[in-house]
Amino acid sequence: MEKRRDNGFEDYVTDSTDTLKERPFLDLKRKLESKEREHLGQAANDPSCRVASRFSEKDSEEDRETALFLKAMRGVRPLNKERCSSILIGGRTAGSRQLVNEEGQEVLRQLKELVEGARPIPVSQTPEYVQGPDDTSENELVSRLHNGAFAIQAYCELHGLDSLMALERCEAFTRRAIMEGKRCVAFIHGRGLSSKSAPVLKELVRNWLKRGAFRRYVMAFSSAPIWDGGAGVTYVLFRSRPMKRKRPKGLRHRLWNRNGI
């Protein structure tokens, strides 16, 4: 055996045929084996671990997931049935549960009235409802107009007229209403249920309000409420003065360049 000194440390080295005399990790190995035996002893008493130990690598993935689930649910206890019923409805008390039942009964009653025709469907929630002059109109103003917040000062009756006569009456009626300072009027055109396709007079009035000669006076329009004709009548709110025409950006510069200025 050769004895060497290297920086104050002594190492005992044998030749290639001998083994090391010092084994510093021998006690560590024994401790690890002891811990592993204790763990296996505890797992033997656990049913979930016994189930997991029965599966080998050849078993299916579903069996492994079942074993893992049982192991994860170890120590879990089922909830009380009375508590479960309160948790399912959001933890409400008995009084709040009764309130929920009353609200459900009220909804069912209103739905039954709608089906039987005892309660009218709001016009604003039907496909026949119209508003304008475009879809981006002020919702608050249109809603107030539809709900009857403005008094109707004049009605224009269009029933029984063809398209040409209806346009002439609309122009004459609107011109007179503006001259007399009337701000809120109504056009009675009907729902057009007898028309083969779309309602003729209703579409004529809507398009004329958006593109007619007095379109710059139109502030808003909407279908009337159910108690004043519903979709068969259109309310119109006029401005006191026509809206100024908006010039496209850069028009003045293009005119100057054309005149050489």
Buried (B, 14 or more C-beta within 10 A) or exposed (E): EEEEEEEEEEEEEEEEEEEEEEEEEEEEEEEEEEEEEEEEEEBEEBEBBEBBEEBEEEEEEEBBEBBBEBBEEEEEEEEEEEEEEBEEEEEBEEEEBEEEEEEEEEEEEEEEEEEEEEEEEEBBEEEBBBBBBEEEBEEEBBBBBBEBEBEBBBBBEBEEBEEEEBBEBBBEBBEEBBEEEBBBBBBBBBBBEEEEEEBBBBBBBBEBBEEBEBBBBBBBBBBBBBEBBBBBBBBBBBBEEEEEEEEEEEEEEEEEEEEEE
